[in-house]
Amino acid sequence: MLVADVVSGEIRRFLTGPKGCEITGLCATPDGRNLFVNIQHPGEVAGGRSQPGRPLAGSGWPANQFSEVTGGRPRSATVVIRRHDGGVVGA
């Protein structure tokens, strides 16, 4: 996902999703301190047929994000993005 500064015209990368995903449903809280992003279809092999026998062929997200969790199938999810300092996201 790219974002642009409307004053300077500068374009920067804000986030990337897991391999094969679709980033959808961007929504922010009214105060701008929380940004919700939906990750759909992580791990889908582009242009390929579904391979039920090989569920991790494209990705194991989100299960592969943590060493103590292994073997999970790719799952859609909603991610909440916040700043460490509690400020407005993107400011």
N, C-alpha and C positions, 0 to 999 in steps of 0.2 A: 504494500500500500504506500502510495506516495502522497505527500502533503505539500501545499504551496503557501508561501508567505505572500499574502495579497498586496502588501506594500512594496516589498523588494522584488517579488516575482521569483524568488529562490524556491526551487523544488528539491525536497529531500525525501529519502526513504524513511518511513515511520515504522513499518513492521513487515515481516514476511511470515508466511504460514508454513506448516509442515508440507512435505513433498506431496503433490497431487491434490492439495486442498483447494477449496473455494472460500474466500473470506467474504462474509455477508453480514447483514444486519447491524451495521455500525450505529451505535446509539450512545448518547452521553447523558449523564444526570444533569438537571437544570443548573447546578453550580459548576459544571465542567470538570469536576475532580475525579470522576469515574467514567471510563470509556468501555463500553461493552462491545465485543467483537465475536461473531459466530464463526467457528471453523467447521465447514461442512466437507464431507467426503475425503478426509485425510487418507492418504495411502492409495487412492485410486490410481491405477496405471492408465495414463492418458492414451486414448485410442486403442486400448487393449480390451480383451474380453474379461469378464469377471472370472476370477480364479478362486473359488471357495476353498479348494484344497491348499492354497497358498495365501492365507490371509495377510501375512506380513511381507508380501512381495514388494509392495510400494513403501510402506511405513508401518511402524508400530505405535505411532503417536496416539494418545498421550502416555501410554504405559512405558515407553522407552525413555521417558524424560527423567526417570528416577531409578537409580541402580537397584533399589530394594524391590521394585515392581518389574516383573518380567513376563513375557509371553502374552500380553494382552493384544486383542485385535484393535485395529484403528477405530476410533470413535469420534463422532462429532462432539463439539463442546462449545460452551460460551466462556470466553476469557474476559476478565476484568482487568483493565490497565489503569494504574494509579502512579502518581509521582511519589518518590521517596519522601519528599518534603511536604506532601499533602497539598501541593499547589494545583493549579489548573493544568490539565493535560495539554501539552502543546504550547504552553506559554513560555 
